[in-house]
Amino acid sequence: MSESLPSRHDAEEASIEAPDVATPSQPASAPVPANPLASRSIRSFVLREGRITPAQAQALDALWPRYGLGSGDSRPGNALPEIDAPALFGRVAPLAVEIGFGSGDHLAECAASRRDTDFIGIEVHRPGVGRLLQRAQQLGLDNLRVACADAVEVLRAALPAGSVDEVMIFFPDPWPKKRHHKRRLIQTDFARLIARVLRPGGRLRLATDWAEYASHMREVLDPLAEFENLAGAQGYMQRPDDRPTTRFEARGLRLGHAVFDLEYRRR
């Protein structure tokens, strides 16, 4: 049976500032709480449970201990402990983080093709987490871990400063209505949290199929002293050959949208 593509509102990560509506309660059988951000403020996502397949639910039950970050009180909904990547993966290797991985296809492909790099995926949408865990097991991925948590808290407290080589944010929710622009993930405070965890020379890679959001990203990131736009005055990069096509990107292309790739270096 084919799986429906989760809405971007379902898949998006991170919180910003001011009260929001309550989120749905968690099914009793799931090991990962359905409301990981119960008392957060304005967020760049709306957490809807959506349809979770039996296979995804089974993956969450069986595979969370292997791939999930946090256990007991430190599982999603509570603070994650500080992430010690060399201890977690059993080696010293470059560390890449994808924020808002949606269904996880892109992240699984990256981890499978770049075995010399360790990956952490951050996502609040439980069906997407379950799907990624399935793929991780099928592909035998030892270089992947998953946080079902608010990206703001992971960047602020769980990842040590200067511990990350690459942050990827591909096709985040554009929140196109002007009154919703405050919910966009790419904001100055969030960018500074990314800068905190990136090592000097580390990369921030982004992509969107929403032209106005691409401009917004540049308006936020280009003035920051912590980042250098590697495309220079042109602003946008050619599509990287090593970036697998995401489901959101494929849908945007079918709709005739242009795709904008951006890449920044941490100064």
VOPAGU-2260 file (C-alpha; in pm, 1 decimal, decimal comma):
REM VOPAGU-2260
SITE   aa  ch    i         X         Y         Z
SITE  MET   A    0       0,0       0,0       0,0
SITE  SER   A    1     136,0     342,9     -85,9
SITE  GLU   A    2     198,5     589,5     194,7
SITE  SER   A    3      66,4     942,8     182,2
SITE  LEU   A    4     311,0    1229,7     196,9
SITE  PRO   A    5     286,0    1408,6     534,1
SITE  SER   A    6     205,4    1777,5     515,7
SITE  ARG   A    7     491,0    2016,4     577,6
SITE  HIS   A    8     301,9    2145,3     879,6
SITE  ASP   A    9     318,3    1791,3    1019,6
SITE  ALA   A   10     686,9    1743,1     948,9
SITE  GLU   A   11     841,0    2074,7    1044,2
SITE  GLU   A   12    1067,6    2128,9    1347,5
SITE  ALA   A   13    1147,1    2397,1    1605,7
SITE  SER   A   14     994,2    2651,5    1838,2
SITE  ILE   A   15    1023,2    3026,4    1858,1
SITE  GLU   A   16     821,0    3233,0    2114,2
SITE  ALA   A   17     447,3    3258,6    2250,4
SITE  PRO   A   18     173,2    3015,6    2345,6
SITE  ASP   A   19      31,1    2773,5    2095,5
SITE  VAL   A   20    -250,6    2522,0    2089,8
SITE  ALA   A   21    -227,9    2189,1    2266,5
SITE  THR   A   22    -121,0    1886,9    2063,7
SITE  PRO   A   23    -294,1    1548,4    2037,7
SITE  SER   A   24    -248,9    1286,2    2306,0
SITE  GLN   A   25     -30,1     983,6    2242,2
SITE  PRO   A   26    -158,4     634,5    2161,0
SITE  ALA   A   27     -80,6     411,8    2459,7
SITE  SER   A   28     118,2     158,5    2259,3
SITE  ALA   A   29     377,5     395,2    2112,5
SITE  PRO   A   30     718,4     429,7    2283,7
SITE  VAL   A   31     774,7     784,3    2157,9
SITE  PRO   A   32     542,7    1048,1    2308,8
SITE  ALA   A   33     308,2    1211,8    2058,6
SITE  ASN   A   34     341,0    1548,4    2229,1
SITE  PRO   A   35     714,4    1615,1    2265,5
SITE  LEU   A   36     669,6    1992,8    2295,9
SITE  ALA   A   37     379,6    2022,1    2536,4
SITE  SER   A   38     464,3    2359,9    2688,0
SITE  ARG   A   39     655,7    2524,2    2404,9
SITE  SER   A   40     578,4    2863,7    2248,0
SITE  ILE   A   41     519,0    2973,0    1882,3
SITE  ARG   A   42     642,4    2683,5    1671,2
SITE  SER   A   43     734,6    2635,5    1308,6
SITE  PHE   A   44     527,9    2316,6    1297,0
SITE  VAL   A   45     180,0    2196,4    1382,6
SITE  LEU   A   46     206,5    1853,7    1540,8
SITE  ARG   A   47     -68,2    1628,5    1402,5
SITE  GLU   A   48     -36,2    1255,1    1455,4
SITE  GLY   A   49    -168,2    1162,7    1111,3
SITE  ARG   A   50    -192,2     800,1    1003,6
SITE  ILE   A   51      73,4     570,5    1140,1
SITE  THR   A   52      92,8     229,2     974,5
SITE  PRO   A   53     128,5     -93,1    1175,2
SITE  ALA   A   54     479,7    -134,1    1032,8
SITE  GLN   A   55     579,3     216,2    1146,1
SITE  ALA   A   56     434,7     156,9    1492,7
SITE  GLN   A   57     623,2    -173,0    1514,7
SITE  ALA   A   58     944,1       0,3    1407,8
SITE  LEU   A   59     900,7     260,3    1681,9
SITE  ASP   A   60     852,4     -15,1    1939,3
SITE  ALA   A   61    1131,5    -243,9    1822,1
SITE  LEU   A   62    1395,2      -8,4    1682,8
SITE  TRP   A   63    1380,1     299,5    1906,6
SITE  PRO   A   64    1623,5     143,8    2157,5
SITE  ARG   A   65    1875,2      94,2    1875,6
SITE  TYR   A   66    1839,6     421,6    1685,4
SITE  GLY   A   67    1656,8     660,7    1918,5
SITE  LEU   A   68    1822,4     930,9    2125,4
SITE  GLY   A   69    1701,7     947,0    2482,3
SITE  SER   A   70    1537,1     691,6    2709,3
SITE  GLY   A   71    1316,4     707,8    3015,2
SITE  ASP   A   72    1274,2    1066,6    3132,7
SITE  SER   A   73    1504,4    1193,1    2860,5
SITE  ARG   A   74    1288,7    1065,9    2573,2
SITE  PRO   A   75    1103,9    1321,3    2358,3
SITE  GLY   A   76     893,2    1545,3    2577,3
SITE  ASN   A   77    1180,2    1584,4    2822,5
SITE  ALA   A   78    1530,9    1721,1    2786,4
SITE  LEU   A   79    1773,3    1502,3    2593,3
SITE  PRO   A   80    2110,7    1444,9    2756,4
SITE  GLU   A   81    2415,2    1598,5    2593,9
SITE  ILE   A   82    2505,9    1405,8    2280,1
SITE  ASP   A   83    2859,3    1265,5    2280,4
SITE  ALA   A   84    2885,5    1162,6    1913,7
SITE  PRO   A   85    3214,1     965,7    1939,2
SITE  ALA   A   86    3072,1     762,1    2228,7
SITE  LEU   A   87    2733,8     725,4    2058,6
SITE  PHE   A   88    2873,0     595,5    1729,2
SITE  GLY   A   89    3187,1     432,7    1865,7
SITE  ARG   A   90    3424,3     632,8    1647,8
SITE  VAL   A   91    3546,2     981,5    1560,7
SITE  ALA   A   92    3387,7    1085,7    1230,9
SITE  PRO   A   93    3227,9    1390,6    1067,7
SITE  LEU   A   94    2880,3    1458,2    1209,0
SITE  ALA   A   95    2586,6    1575,8     994,8
SITE  VAL   A   96    2245,8    1675,0    1131,6
SITE  GLU   A   97    1924,3    1692,5     929,6
SITE  ILE   A   98    1645,3    1902,3    1079,6
SITE  GLY   A   99    1291,5    1809,7     978,6
SITE  PHE   A  100    1364,2    1494,0     779,1
SITE  GLY   A  101     996,2    1425,4     703,1
SITE  SER   A  102     963,3    1067,7     577,1
SITE  GLY   A  103    1338,0    1011,8     609,9
SITE  ASP   A  104    1410,2     896,6     254,2
SITE  HIS   A  105    1674,2    1164,7     194,9
SITE  LEU   A  106    1845,4    1103,4     528,1
SITE  ALA   A  107    1851,3     726,3     483,3
SITE  GLU   A  108    2004,2     763,9     136,5
SITE  CYS   A  109    2268,2    1004,4     268,8
SITE  ALA   A  110    2361,2     771,9     553,2
SITE  ALA   A  111    2377,6     473,4     317,7
SITE  SER   A  112    2599,2     651,1      62,4
SITE  ARG   A  113    2824,6     828,9     314,4
SITE  ARG   A  114    2924,2     555,3     556,4
SITE  ASP   A  115    3226,3     756,5     671,7
SITE  THR   A  116    2993,6    1024,1     816,5
SITE  ASP   A  117    2764,5     993,7    1119,4
SITE  PHE   A  118    2411,3    1134,8    1096,8
SITE  ILE   A  119    2154,8    1256,8    1345,9
SITE  GLY   A  120    1801,6    1323,0    1223,0
SITE  ILE   A  121    1560,1    1548,9    1411,2
SITE  GLU   A  122    1185,8    1516,5    1348,6
SITE  VAL   A  123     862,1    1552,2    1545,8
SITE  HIS   A  124     633,1    1363,0    1305,0
SITE  ARG   A  125     610,9    1009,5    1445,8
SITE  PRO   A  126     502,0     829,2    1126,8
SITE  GLY   A  127     807,6     976,6     953,8
SITE  VAL   A  128    1030,6     863,5    1240,1
SITE  GLY   A  129     886,4     512,8    1216,1
SITE  ARG   A  130     941,7     506,1     840,3
SITE  LEU   A  131    1305,7     613,0     880,5
SITE  LEU   A  132    1366,2     346,1    1144,0
SITE  GLN   A  133    1233,5      85,7     900,1
SITE  ARG   A  134    1472,3     206,3     628,9
SITE  ALA   A  135    1765,0     220,9     871,2
SITE  GLN   A  136    1715,6    -142,9     961,4
SITE  GLN   A  137    1666,5    -249,7     598,7
SITE  LEU   A  138    1987,8     -72,9     495,6
SITE  GLY   A  139    2187,8    -182,2     799,9
SITE  LEU   A  140    2272,8     174,0     897,6
SITE  ASP   A  141    2506,7     193,6    1195,4
SITE  ASN   A  142    2585,7     560,8    1129,6
SITE  LEU   A  143    2238,3     700,9    1200,6
SITE  ARG   A  144    2054,5     809,7    1515,4
SITE  VAL   A  145    1717,5     982,2    1551,1
SITE  ALA   A  146    1580,4    1246,3    1789,4
SITE  CYS   A  147    1201,3    1278,6    1797,4
SITE  ALA   A  148    1224,3    1620,5    1957,3
SITE  ASP   A  149    1211,3    1996,2    1914,2
SITE  ALA   A  150    1513,4    2099,7    1709,3
SITE  VAL   A  151    1550,0    2418,3    1914,0
SITE  GLU   A  152    1611,5    2217,6    2230,3
SITE  VAL   A  153    1847,4    1976,4    2056,0
SITE  LEU   A  154    2054,6    2265,0    1919,3
SITE  ARG   A  155    2038,8    2464,7    2239,7
SITE  ALA   A  156    2122,0    2197,8    2494,2
SITE  ALA   A  157    2187,7    1848,2    2356,5
SITE  LEU   A  158    2451,1    1910,1    2088,5
SITE  PRO   A  159    2780,3    2049,0    2221,8
SITE  ALA   A  160    2913,6    2372,6    2075,5
SITE  GLY   A  161    3128,5    2319,2    1767,8
SITE  SER   A  162    3046,6    1947,1    1746,4
SITE  VAL   A  163    2870,0    1938,8    1406,6
SITE  ASP   A  164    3024,7    1947,4    1058,8
SITE  GLU   A  165    2707,2    1989,4     854,4
SITE  VAL   A  166    2346,0    2094,9     913,7
SITE  MET   A  167    2086,4    2018,3     646,5
SITE  ILE   A  168    1741,6    2178,6     623,3
SITE  PHE   A  169    1566,2    2079,8     303,1
SITE  PHE   A  170    1221,3    2201,9     202,9
SITE  PRO   A  171    1098,0    2333,7     537,2
SITE  ASP   A  172     739,6    2453,0     557,3
SITE  PRO   A  173     728,2    2794,1     382,0
SITE  TRP   A  174     428,7    2917,0     585,8
SITE  PRO   A  175     325,7    3129,9     286,6
SITE  LYS   A  176      63,7    3350,4     454,1
SITE  LYS   A  177     217,1    3670,6     585,9
SITE  ARG   A  178      57,1    3631,9     928,8
SITE  HIS   A  179     233,0    3296,4     960,0
SITE  HIS   A  180     582,4    3414,4     862,9
SITE  LYS   A  181     675,2    3423,3    1233,5
SITE  ARG   A  182     643,5    3042,3    1228,7
SITE  ARG   A  183     911,7    2994,0     965,9
SITE  LEU   A  184    1196,8    2780,4    1085,3
SITE  ILE   A  185    1470,5    3005,2     945,9
SITE  GLN   A  186    1481,9    3299,9    1183,7
SITE  THR   A  187    1777,2    3488,1    1331,0
SITE  ASP   A  188    1765,6    3323,0    1674,2
SITE  PHE   A  189    1741,6    2976,8    1520,9
SITE  ALA   A  190    2031,0    3050,8    1283,8
SITE  ARG   A  191    2245,2    3148,0    1581,5
SITE  LEU   A  192    2165,1    2816,6    1748,3
SITE  ILE   A  193    2287,6    2644,3    1431,8
SITE  ALA   A  194    2601,1    2857,8    1440,9
SITE  ARG   A  195    2658,6    2749,1    1801,7
SITE  VAL   A  196    2678,9    2378,9    1714,5
SITE  LEU   A  197    2868,3    2411,2    1383,1
SITE  ARG   A  198    3245,4    2393,1    1395,7
SITE  PRO   A  199    3440,0    2670,2    1213,9
SITE  GLY   A  200    3429,1    2576,8     847,0
SITE  GLY   A  201    3116,5    2366,4     896,5
SITE  ARG   A  202    2836,0    2393,4     642,0
SITE  LEU   A  203    2470,4    2488,4     659,5
SITE  ARG   A  204    2284,3    2356,0     354,8
SITE  LEU   A  205    1928,4    2453,5     270,6
SITE  ALA   A  206    1683,6    2408,0     -14,1
SITE  THR   A  207    1331,0    2531,5     -84,5
SITE  ASP   A  208    1092,4    2536,4    -376,9
SITE  TRP   A  209     925,1    2854,8    -249,2
SITE  ALA   A  210    1090,7    3160,3    -404,9
SITE  GLU   A  211     977,5    3406,3    -139,6
SITE  TYR   A  212    1105,5    3178,3     137,1
SITE  ALA   A  213    1440,7    3149,8     -42,9
SITE  SER   A  214    1463,5    3530,7     -30,6
SITE  HIS   A  215    1365,6    3523,3     336,9
SITE  MET   A  216    1644,8    3273,9     409,5
SITE  ARG   A  217    1898,6    3508,1     253,0
SITE  GLU   A  218    1756,7    3807,5     439,0
SITE  VAL   A  219    1808,3    3620,7     766,1
SITE  LEU   A  220    2141,4    3450,3     699,2
SITE  ASP   A  221    2341,3    3680,6     471,2
SITE  PRO   A  222    2383,1    3960,9     730,0
SITE  LEU   A  223    2495,9    3728,6    1009,9
SITE  ALA   A  224    2865,2    3753,1    1092,8
SITE  GLU   A  225    2869,9    3381,5    1178,9
SITE  PHE   A  226    2799,6    3273,3     819,9
SITE  GLU   A  227    2941,9    3321,4     471,4
SITE  ASN   A  228    2716,3    3261,7     170,7
SITE  LEU   A  229    2927,6    3037,6     -52,1
SITE  ALA   A  230    2740,4    3149,8    -363,4
SITE  GLY   A  231    2855,2    3507,8    -307,4
SITE  ALA   A  232    2645,3    3785,4    -455,2
SITE  GLN   A  233    2456,7    3536,9    -672,4
SITE  GLY   A  234    2306,5    3398,3    -352,2
SITE  TYR   A  235    2208,4    3050,8    -470,6
SITE  MET   A  236    2410,9    2742,1    -554,1
SITE  GLN   A  237    2369,0    2499,2    -839,8
SITE  ARG   A  238    2184,1    2191,5    -721,2
SITE  PRO   A  239    2449,2    1970,4    -553,6
SITE  ASP   A  240    2496,7    1631,3    -716,7
SITE  ASP   A  241    2518,3    1466,9    -375,1
SITE  ARG   A  242    2176,6    1587,6    -255,4
SITE  PRO   A  243    1917,4    1314,0    -310,7
SITE  THR   A  244    1578,2    1431,2    -433,6
SITE  THR   A  245    1326,0    1459,4    -152,4
SITE  ARG   A  246     956,1    1380,8    -183,4
SITE  PHE   A  247     869,2    1746,2    -121,3
SITE  GLU   A  248    1113,3    1851,1    -393,1
SITE  ALA   A  249     962,1    1604,1    -640,3
SITE  ARG   A  250     616,0    1737,3    -565,1
SITE  GLY   A  251     732,4    2097,6    -608,7
SITE  LEU   A  252     890,7    2015,2    -943,4
SITE  ARG   A  253     568,0    1850,7   -1059,3
SITE  LEU   A  254     391,5    2175,0    -972,1
SITE  GLY   A  255     642,7    2374,5   -1177,7
SITE  HIS   A  256     827,5    2531,0    -884,0
SITE  ALA   A  257    1190,0    2637,9    -914,4
SITE  VAL   A  258    1423,0    2491,5    -651,4
SITE  PHE   A  259    1669,3    2714,4    -465,4
SITE  ASP   A  260    1979,1    2567,3    -299,6
SITE  LEU   A  261    2176,7    2768,9     -46,7
SITE  GLU   A  262    2501,1    2684,3     129,7
SITE  TYR   A  263    2672,8    2875,5     410,4
SITE  ARG   A  264    3010,8    2826,1     575,3
SITE  ARG   A  265    3050,1    2879,1     947,9
SITE  ARG   A  266    3313,6    3147,2     997,2
